[in-house]
Amino acid sequence: MESKEQILKATKVVSMSKTAKERISAIAKDIKGKELFPEKTYLAKKTLSNIKTLPI
C-alpha cells in the first residue's frame, strides 16, 4: 500500500534579508524561556487562586 505524502506550500511568506533573519533569530533566542509579562501573570495567578470553583 502506497502512502501519498502531501506537499505543503508556504503561503504569505515575507521575504527578508539575511541580516534581518539573523536579528530575528537573535531576539527569539534572547526571549525564549523568559516570562514576558510577569505582572499580568502574577495578577492572574492571584485571581485564580482566590476562586474555589469555576461556574460551568
PDB file of N, H, CA, C and O in Angstrom:
ATOM      1  N   MET A   1       0.840  -1.180   0.000  1.00  0.00           N
ATOM      2  CA  MET A   1       0.000   0.000   0.000  1.00  0.00           C
ATOM      3  C   MET A   1       0.882   1.240   0.000  1.00  0.00           C
ATOM      4  O   MET A   1       1.739   1.403   0.868  1.00  0.00           O
ATOM      5  N   GLU A   2       0.673   2.080  -0.946  1.00  0.00           N
ATOM      6  H   GLU A   2      -0.023   1.947  -1.651  1.00  0.00           H
ATOM      7  CA  GLU A   2       1.490   3.287  -1.042  1.00  0.00           C
ATOM      8  C   GLU A   2       0.823   4.435  -0.302  1.00  0.00           C
ATOM      9  O   GLU A   2      -0.390   4.632  -0.385  1.00  0.00           O
ATOM     10  N   SER A   3       1.632   5.176   0.414  1.00  0.00           N
ATOM     11  H   SER A   3       2.616   5.015   0.482  1.00  0.00           H
ATOM     12  CA  SER A   3       1.093   6.362   1.084  1.00  0.00           C
ATOM     13  C   SER A   3       1.553   7.593   0.321  1.00  0.00           C
ATOM     14  O   SER A   3       2.734   7.745   0.010  1.00  0.00           O
ATOM     15  N   LYS A   4       0.622   8.446   0.031  1.00  0.00           N
ATOM     16  H   LYS A   4      -0.338   8.322   0.283  1.00  0.00           H
ATOM     17  CA  LYS A   4       0.944   9.655  -0.703  1.00  0.00           C
ATOM     18  C   LYS A   4       1.297  10.751   0.301  1.00  0.00           C
ATOM     19  O   LYS A   4       0.489  11.105   1.160  1.00  0.00           O
ATOM     20  N   GLU A   5       2.498  11.274   0.182  1.00  0.00           N
ATOM     21  H   GLU A   5       3.154  10.986  -0.515  1.00  0.00           H
ATOM     22  CA  GLU A   5       2.907  12.352   1.066  1.00  0.00           C
ATOM     23  C   GLU A   5       2.375  13.660   0.515  1.00  0.00           C
ATOM     24  O   GLU A   5       2.466  13.943  -0.680  1.00  0.00           O
ATOM     25  N   GLN A   6       1.831  14.428   1.395  1.00  0.00           N
ATOM     26  H   GLN A   6       1.757  14.199   2.365  1.00  0.00           H
ATOM     27  CA  GLN A   6       1.265  15.698   0.996  1.00  0.00           C
ATOM     28  C   GLN A   6       2.368  16.753   0.957  1.00  0.00           C
ATOM     29  O   GLN A   6       3.149  16.877   1.900  1.00  0.00           O
ATOM     30  N   ILE A   7       2.428  17.493  -0.111  1.00  0.00           N
ATOM     31  H   ILE A   7       1.793  17.392  -0.877  1.00  0.00           H
ATOM     32  CA  ILE A   7       3.417  18.556  -0.245  1.00  0.00           C
ATOM     33  C   ILE A   7       2.797  19.836   0.293  1.00  0.00           C
ATOM     34  O   ILE A   7       1.771  20.305  -0.200  1.00  0.00           O
ATOM     35  N   LEU A   8       3.442  20.392   1.316  1.00  0.00           N
ATOM     36  H   LEU A   8       4.275  20.012   1.716  1.00  0.00           H
ATOM     37  CA  LEU A   8       2.938  21.619   1.918  1.00  0.00           C
ATOM     38  C   LEU A   8       3.649  22.820   1.295  1.00  0.00           C
ATOM     39  O   LEU A   8       4.870  22.829   1.141  1.00  0.00           O
ATOM     40  N   LYS A   9       2.877  23.804   0.952  1.00  0.00           N
ATOM     41  H   LYS A   9       1.885  23.796   1.077  1.00  0.00           H
ATOM     42  CA  LYS A   9       3.442  25.015   0.382  1.00  0.00           C
ATOM     43  C   LYS A   9       3.202  26.175   1.334  1.00  0.00           C
ATOM     44  O   LYS A   9       2.108  26.335   1.874  1.00  0.00           O
ATOM     45  N   ALA A  10       4.223  26.968   1.532  1.00  0.00           N
ATOM     46  H   ALA A  10       5.113  26.838   1.094  1.00  0.00           H
ATOM     47  CA  ALA A  10       4.103  28.124   2.416  1.00  0.00           C
ATOM     48  C   ALA A  10       3.311  29.216   1.709  1.00  0.00           C
ATOM     49  O   ALA A  10       3.513  29.490   0.526  1.00  0.00           O
ATOM     50  N   THR A  11       2.416  29.826   2.455  1.00  0.00           N
ATOM     51  H   THR A  11       2.252  29.603   3.416  1.00  0.00           H
ATOM     52  CA  THR A  11       1.655  30.940   1.912  1.00  0.00           C
ATOM     53  C   THR A  11       1.943  32.175   2.743  1.00  0.00           C
ATOM     54  O   THR A  11       2.262  32.070   3.927  1.00  0.00           O
ATOM     55  N   LYS A  12       1.835  33.305   2.149  1.00  0.00           N
ATOM     56  H   LYS A  12       1.576  33.390   1.187  1.00  0.00           H
ATOM     57  CA  LYS A  12       2.073  34.586   2.801  1.00  0.00           C
ATOM     58  C   LYS A  12       3.468  34.663   3.424  1.00  0.00           C
ATOM     59  O   LYS A  12       3.613  35.050   4.584  1.00  0.00           O
ATOM     60  N   VAL A  13       4.472  34.301   2.664  1.00  0.00           N
ATOM     61  H   VAL A  13       4.353  33.987   1.722  1.00  0.00           H
ATOM     62  CA  VAL A  13       5.848  34.341   3.130  1.00  0.00           C
ATOM     63  C   VAL A  13       6.411  35.718   2.838  1.00  0.00           C
ATOM     64  O   VAL A  13       6.295  36.234   1.726  1.00  0.00           O
ATOM     65  N   VAL A  14       7.020  36.299   3.851  1.00  0.00           N
ATOM     66  H   VAL A  14       7.114  35.880   4.754  1.00  0.00           H
ATOM     67  CA  VAL A  14       7.609  37.617   3.690  1.00  0.00           C
ATOM     68  C   VAL A  14       9.091  37.429   3.422  1.00  0.00           C
ATOM     69  O   VAL A  14       9.800  36.813   4.218  1.00  0.00           O
ATOM     70  N   SER A  15       9.553  37.955   2.310  1.00  0.00           N
ATOM     71  H   SER A  15       8.977  38.456   1.663  1.00  0.00           H
ATOM     72  CA  SER A  15      10.970  37.838   2.008  1.00  0.00           C
ATOM     73  C   SER A  15      11.735  38.874   2.815  1.00  0.00           C
ATOM     74  O   SER A  15      11.291  40.011   2.973  1.00  0.00           O
ATOM     75  N   MET A  16      12.900  38.463   3.327  1.00  0.00           N
ATOM     76  H   MET A  16      13.261  37.539   3.198  1.00  0.00           H
ATOM     77  CA  MET A  16      13.706  39.378   4.111  1.00  0.00           C
ATOM     78  C   MET A  16      15.176  39.072   3.901  1.00  0.00           C
ATOM     79  O   MET A  16      15.546  37.998   3.428  1.00  0.00           O
ATOM     80  N   SER A  17      15.993  40.025   4.256  1.00  0.00           N
ATOM     81  H   SER A  17      15.693  40.898   4.641  1.00  0.00           H
ATOM     82  CA  SER A  17      17.422  39.869   4.043  1.00  0.00           C
ATOM     83  C   SER A  17      18.038  38.944   5.082  1.00  0.00           C
ATOM     84  O   SER A  17      17.407  38.598   6.081  1.00  0.00           O
ATOM     85  N   LYS A  18      19.265  38.555   4.833  1.00  0.00           N
ATOM     86  H   LYS A  18      19.778  38.835   4.022  1.00  0.00           H
ATOM     87  CA  LYS A  18      19.963  37.651   5.741  1.00  0.00           C
ATOM     88  C   LYS A  18      20.189  38.320   7.097  1.00  0.00           C
ATOM     89  O   LYS A  18      20.084  37.665   8.134  1.00  0.00           O
ATOM     90  N   THR A  19      20.496  39.603   7.098  1.00  0.00           N
ATOM     91  H   THR A  19      20.581  40.135   6.255  1.00  0.00           H
ATOM     92  CA  THR A  19      20.732  40.308   8.364  1.00  0.00           C
ATOM     93  C   THR A  19      19.455  40.404   9.187  1.00  0.00           C
ATOM     94  O   THR A  19      19.496  40.294  10.412  1.00  0.00           O
ATOM     95  N   ALA A  20      18.328  40.608   8.527  1.00  0.00           N
ATOM     96  H   ALA A  20      18.295  40.697   7.531  1.00  0.00           H
ATOM     97  CA  ALA A  20      17.050  40.666   9.234  1.00  0.00           C
ATOM     98  C   ALA A  20      16.742  39.311   9.871  1.00  0.00           C
ATOM     99  O   ALA A  20      16.281  39.258  11.012  1.00  0.00           O
ATOM    100  N   LYS A  21      16.987  38.223   9.155  1.00  0.00           N
ATOM    101  H   LYS A  21      17.361  38.265   8.228  1.00  0.00           H
ATOM    102  CA  LYS A  21      16.769  36.884   9.700  1.00  0.00           C
ATOM    103  C   LYS A  21      17.669  36.640  10.902  1.00  0.00           C
ATOM    104  O   LYS A  21      17.236  36.045  11.889  1.00  0.00           O
ATOM    105  N   GLU A  22      18.919  37.093  10.827  1.00  0.00           N
ATOM    106  H   GLU A  22      19.270  37.576  10.025  1.00  0.00           H
ATOM    107  CA  GLU A  22      19.849  36.924  11.942  1.00  0.00           C
ATOM    108  C   GLU A  22      19.395  37.724  13.161  1.00  0.00           C
ATOM    109  O   GLU A  22      19.495  37.245  14.291  1.00  0.00           O
ATOM    110  N   ARG A  23      18.899  38.932  12.938  1.00  0.00           N
ATOM    111  H   ARG A  23      18.818  39.321  12.020  1.00  0.00           H
ATOM    112  CA  ARG A  23      18.394  39.756  14.044  1.00  0.00           C
ATOM    113  C   ARG A  23      17.203  39.094  14.724  1.00  0.00           C
ATOM    114  O   ARG A  23      17.129  39.028  15.951  1.00  0.00           O
ATOM    115  N   ILE A  24      16.279  38.608  13.915  1.00  0.00           N
ATOM    116  H   ILE A  24      16.338  38.662  12.918  1.00  0.00           H
ATOM    117  CA  ILE A  24      15.078  37.963  14.458  1.00  0.00           C
ATOM    118  C   ILE A  24      15.451  36.712  15.241  1.00  0.00           C
ATOM    119  O   ILE A  24      14.896  36.470  16.313  1.00  0.00           O
ATOM    120  N   SER A  25      16.377  35.916  14.727  1.00  0.00           N
ATOM    121  H   SER A  25      16.827  36.112  13.856  1.00  0.00           H
ATOM    122  CA  SER A  25      16.773  34.700  15.443  1.00  0.00           C
ATOM    123  C   SER A  25      17.494  35.036  16.743  1.00  0.00           C
ATOM    124  O   SER A  25      17.330  34.322  17.733  1.00  0.00           O
ATOM    125  N   ALA A  26      18.289  36.105  16.765  1.00  0.00           N
ATOM    126  H   ALA A  26      18.422  36.685  15.961  1.00  0.00           H
ATOM    127  CA  ALA A  26      18.977  36.516  17.990  1.00  0.00           C
ATOM    128  C   ALA A  26      17.975  36.974  19.045  1.00  0.00           C
ATOM    129  O   ALA A  26      18.111  36.635  20.221  1.00  0.00           O
ATOM    130  N   ILE A  27      16.976  37.740  18.632  1.00  0.00           N
ATOM    131  H   ILE A  27      16.866  38.016  17.677  1.00  0.00           H
ATOM    132  CA  ILE A  27      15.945  38.211  19.560  1.00  0.00           C
ATOM    133  C   ILE A  27      15.118  37.038  20.068  1.00  0.00           C
ATOM    134  O   ILE A  27      14.789  36.983  21.253  1.00  0.00           O
ATOM    135  N   ALA A  28      14.779  36.105  19.195  1.00  0.00           N
ATOM    136  H   ALA A  28      15.047  36.150  18.232  1.00  0.00           H
ATOM    137  CA  ALA A  28      14.000  34.933  19.599  1.00  0.00           C
ATOM    138  C   ALA A  28      14.768  34.096  20.618  1.00  0.00           C
ATOM    139  O   ALA A  28      14.178  33.597  21.576  1.00  0.00           O
ATOM    140  N   LYS A  29      16.068  33.938  20.422  1.00  0.00           N
ATOM    141  H   LYS A  29      16.547  34.343  19.644  1.00  0.00           H
ATOM    142  CA  LYS A  29      16.880  33.193  21.388  1.00  0.00           C
ATOM    143  C   LYS A  29      16.924  33.909  22.725  1.00  0.00           C
ATOM    144  O   LYS A  29      16.914  33.269  23.776  1.00  0.00           O
ATOM    145  N   ASP A  30      16.972  35.232  22.690  1.00  0.00           N
ATOM    146  H   ASP A  30      16.981  35.752  21.836  1.00  0.00           H
ATOM    147  CA  ASP A  30      17.023  36.031  23.916  1.00  0.00           C
ATOM    148  C   ASP A  30      15.710  35.933  24.693  1.00  0.00           C
ATOM    149  O   ASP A  30      15.722  35.860  25.921  1.00  0.00           O
ATOM    150  N   ILE A  31      14.588  35.930  23.990  1.00  0.00           N
ATOM    151  H   ILE A  31      14.578  35.988  22.992  1.00  0.00           H
ATOM    152  CA  ILE A  31      13.266  35.901  24.619  1.00  0.00           C
ATOM    153  C   ILE A  31      12.902  34.507  25.113  1.00  0.00           C
ATOM    154  O   ILE A  31      12.181  34.378  26.103  1.00  0.00           O
ATOM    155  N   LYS A  32      13.380  33.473  24.455  1.00  0.00           N
ATOM    156  H   LYS A  32      13.965  33.578  23.651  1.00  0.00           H
ATOM    157  CA  LYS A  32      12.972  32.098  24.753  1.00  0.00           C
ATOM    158  C   LYS A  32      13.204  31.766  26.228  1.00  0.00           C
ATOM    159  O   LYS A  32      14.305  31.937  26.751  1.00  0.00           O
ATOM    160  N   GLY A  33      12.163  31.298  26.874  1.00  0.00           N
ATOM    161  H   GLY A  33      11.268  31.160  26.449  1.00  0.00           H
ATOM    162  CA  GLY A  33      12.245  30.884  28.262  1.00  0.00           C
ATOM    163  C   GLY A  33      12.003  31.986  29.274  1.00  0.00           C
ATOM    164  O   GLY A  33      11.896  31.718  30.471  1.00  0.00           O
ATOM    165  N   LYS A  34      11.916  33.219  28.810  1.00  0.00           N
ATOM    166  H   LYS A  34      12.004  33.437  27.838  1.00  0.00           H
ATOM    167  CA  LYS A  34      11.687  34.321  29.738  1.00  0.00           C
ATOM    168  C   LYS A  34      10.197  34.581  29.891  1.00  0.00           C
ATOM    169  O   LYS A  34       9.409  34.324  28.981  1.00  0.00           O
ATOM    170  N   GLU A  35       9.833  35.087  31.041  1.00  0.00           N
ATOM    171  H   GLU A  35      10.473  35.295  31.780  1.00  0.00           H
ATOM    172  CA  GLU A  35       8.449  35.464  31.279  1.00  0.00           C
ATOM    173  C   GLU A  35       8.290  36.904  30.810  1.00  0.00           C
ATOM    174  O   GLU A  35       8.909  37.810  31.367  1.00  0.00           O
ATOM    175  N   LEU A  36       7.469  37.120  29.795  1.00  0.00           N
ATOM    176  H   LEU A  36       6.967  36.384  29.342  1.00  0.00           H
ATOM    177  CA  LEU A  36       7.369  38.437  29.169  1.00  0.00           C
ATOM    178  C   LEU A  36       6.493  39.408  29.939  1.00  0.00           C
ATOM    179  O   LEU A  36       6.741  40.614  29.907  1.00  0.00           O
ATOM    180  N   PHE A  37       5.479  38.916  30.626  1.00  0.00           N
ATOM    181  H   PHE A  37       5.277  37.937  30.652  1.00  0.00           H
ATOM    182  CA  PHE A  37       4.553  39.791  31.347  1.00  0.00           C
ATOM    183  C   PHE A  37       4.425  39.311  32.789  1.00  0.00           C
ATOM    184  O   PHE A  37       3.392  38.748  33.151  1.00  0.00           O
ATOM    185  N   PRO A  38       5.447  39.519  33.622  1.00  0.00           N
ATOM    186  CA  PRO A  38       5.397  38.977  34.986  1.00  0.00           C
ATOM    187  C   PRO A  38       4.289  39.578  35.843  1.00  0.00           C
ATOM    188  O   PRO A  38       3.711  38.879  36.675  1.00  0.00           O
ATOM    189  N   GLU A  39       3.983  40.859  35.659  1.00  0.00           N
ATOM    190  H   GLU A  39       4.453  41.427  34.984  1.00  0.00           H
ATOM    191  CA  GLU A  39       2.936  41.489  36.466  1.00  0.00           C
ATOM    192  C   GLU A  39       1.573  40.884  36.163  1.00  0.00           C
ATOM    193  O   GLU A  39       0.802  40.575  37.071  1.00  0.00           O
ATOM    194  N   LYS A  40       1.290  40.722  34.890  1.00  0.00           N
ATOM    195  H   LYS A  40       1.917  40.974  34.153  1.00  0.00           H
ATOM    196  CA  LYS A  40      -0.007  40.171  34.497  1.00  0.00           C
ATOM    197  C   LYS A  40      -0.125  38.703  34.900  1.00  0.00           C
ATOM    198  O   LYS A  40      -1.200  38.252  35.296  1.00  0.00           O
ATOM    199  N   THR A  41       0.965  37.964  34.802  1.00  0.00           N
ATOM    200  H   THR A  41       1.838  38.330  34.480  1.00  0.00           H
ATOM    201  CA  THR A  41       0.950  36.563  35.199  1.00  0.00           C
ATOM    202  C   THR A  41       0.705  36.443  36.700  1.00  0.00           C
ATOM    203  O   THR A  41      -0.069  35.595  37.143  1.00  0.00           O
ATOM    204  N   TYR A  42       1.365  37.293  37.477  1.00  0.00           N
ATOM    205  H   TYR A  42       1.994  37.983  37.118  1.00  0.00           H
ATOM    206  CA  TYR A  42       1.177  37.283  38.926  1.00  0.00           C
ATOM    207  C   TYR A  42      -0.269  37.608  39.281  1.00  0.00           C
ATOM    208  O   TYR A  42      -0.866  36.943  40.127  1.00  0.00           O
ATOM    209  N   LEU A  43      -0.830  38.625  38.638  1.00  0.00           N
ATOM    210  H   LEU A  43      -0.345  39.165  37.951  1.00  0.00           H
ATOM    211  CA  LEU A  43      -2.211  39.025  38.907  1.00  0.00           C
ATOM    212  C   LEU A  43      -3.187  37.904  38.547  1.00  0.00           C
ATOM    213  O   LEU A  43      -4.140  37.650  39.283  1.00  0.00           O
ATOM    214  N   ALA A  44      -2.952  37.238  37.419  1.00  0.00           N
ATOM    215  H   ALA A  44      -2.177  37.445  36.821  1.00  0.00           H
ATOM    216  CA  ALA A  44      -3.827  36.133  37.006  1.00  0.00           C
ATOM    217  C   ALA A  44      -3.746  34.968  37.989  1.00  0.00           C
ATOM    218  O   ALA A  44      -4.769  34.381  38.341  1.00  0.00           O
ATOM    219  N   LYS A  45      -2.531  34.631  38.433  1.00  0.00           N
ATOM    220  H   LYS A  45      -1.700  35.108  38.147  1.00  0.00           H
ATOM    221  CA  LYS A  45      -2.380  33.540  39.407  1.00  0.00           C
ATOM    222  C   LYS A  45      -3.072  33.889  40.720  1.00  0.00           C
ATOM    223  O   LYS A  45      -3.721  33.042  41.334  1.00  0.00           O
ATOM    224  N   LYS A  46      -2.928  35.136  41.144  1.00  0.00           N
ATOM    225  H   LYS A  46      -2.401  35.824  40.646  1.00  0.00           H
ATOM    226  CA  LYS A  46      -3.550  35.572  42.392  1.00  0.00           C
ATOM    227  C   LYS A  46      -5.072  35.504  42.281  1.00  0.00           C
ATOM    228  O   LYS A  46      -5.745  35.044  43.204  1.00  0.00           O
ATOM    229  N   THR A  47      -5.609  35.961  41.158  1.00  0.00           N
ATOM    230  H   THR A  47      -5.063  36.336  40.409  1.00  0.00           H
ATOM    231  CA  THR A  47      -7.055  35.941  40.943  1.00  0.00           C
ATOM    232  C   THR A  47      -7.575  34.505  40.909  1.00  0.00           C
ATOM    233  O   THR A  47      -8.596  34.200  41.525  1.00  0.00           O
ATOM    234  N   LEU A  48      -6.872  33.619  40.189  1.00  0.00           N
ATOM    235  H   LEU A  48      -6.042  33.866  39.689  1.00  0.00           H
ATOM    236  CA  LEU A  48      -7.325  32.235  40.076  1.00  0.00           C
ATOM    237  C   LEU A  48      -7.172  31.466  41.384  1.00  0.00           C
ATOM    238  O   LEU A  48      -7.918  30.519  41.633  1.00  0.00           O
ATOM    239  N   SER A  49      -6.225  31.857  42.213  1.00  0.00           N
ATOM    240  H   SER A  49      -5.619  32.626  42.010  1.00  0.00           H
ATOM    241  CA  SER A  49      -6.063  31.152  43.486  1.00  0.00           C
ATOM    242  C   SER A  49      -7.204  31.471  44.453  1.00  0.00           C
ATOM    243  O   SER A  49      -7.486  30.682  45.355  1.00  0.00           O
ATOM    244  N   ASN A  50      -7.860  32.615  44.277  1.00  0.00           N
ATOM    245  H   ASN A  50      -7.631  33.257  43.545  1.00  0.00           H
ATOM    246  CA  ASN A  50      -8.971  33.002  45.139  1.00  0.00           C
ATOM    247  C   ASN A  50     -10.270  32.301  44.747  1.00  0.00           C
ATOM    248  O   ASN A  50     -11.206  32.251  45.545  1.00  0.00           O
ATOM    249  N   ILE A  51     -10.340  31.769  43.552  1.00  0.00           N
ATOM    250  H   ILE A  51      -9.580  31.809  42.904  1.00  0.00           H
ATOM    251  CA  ILE A  51     -11.557  31.114  43.066  1.00  0.00           C
ATOM    252  C   ILE A  51     -11.555  29.660  43.501  1.00  0.00           C
ATOM    253  O   ILE A  51     -10.614  28.923  43.207  1.00  0.00           O
ATOM    254  N   LYS A  52     -12.586  29.250  44.188  1.00  0.00           N
ATOM    255  H   LYS A  52     -13.351  29.849  44.427  1.00  0.00           H
ATOM    256  CA  LYS A  52     -12.689  27.858  44.652  1.00  0.00           C
ATOM    257  C   LYS A  52     -13.167  26.938  43.535  1.00  0.00           C
ATOM    258  O   LYS A  52     -12.555  25.905  43.264  1.00  0.00           O
ATOM    259  N   THR A  53     -14.263  27.321  42.890  1.00  0.00           N
ATOM    260  H   THR A  53     -14.761  28.160  43.109  1.00  0.00           H
ATOM    261  CA  THR A  53     -14.798  26.531  41.784  1.00  0.00           C
ATOM    262  C   THR A  53     -15.172  27.468  40.653  1.00  0.00           C
ATOM    263  O   THR A  53     -15.542  28.621  40.872  1.00  0.00           O
ATOM    264  N   LEU A  54     -15.068  26.957  39.462  1.00  0.00           N
ATOM    265  H   LEU A  54     -14.767  26.020  39.284  1.00  0.00           H
ATOM    266  CA  LEU A  54     -15.444  27.751  38.291  1.00  0.00           C
ATOM    267  C   LEU A  54     -16.865  27.410  37.873  1.00  0.00           C
ATOM    268  O   LEU A  54     -17.200  26.232  37.743  1.00  0.00           O
ATOM    269  N   PRO A  55     -17.701  28.407  37.660  1.00  0.00           N
ATOM    270  CA  PRO A  55     -19.064  28.122  37.198  1.00  0.00           C
ATOM    271  C   PRO A  55     -19.051  27.597  35.769  1.00  0.00           C
ATOM    272  O   PRO A  55     -18.343  28.111  34.903  1.00  0.00           O
ATOM    273  N   ILE A  56     -19.836  26.581  35.549  1.00  0.00           N
ATOM    274  H   ILE A  56     -20.412  26.163  36.252  1.00  0.00           H
ATOM    275  CA  ILE A  56     -19.869  25.979  34.212  1.00  0.00           C
ATOM    276  C   ILE A  56     -21.234  26.239  33.605  1.00  0.00           C
ATOM    277  O   ILE A  56     -21.496  25.824  32.476  1.00  0.00           O
TER     278      ILE A  56
END
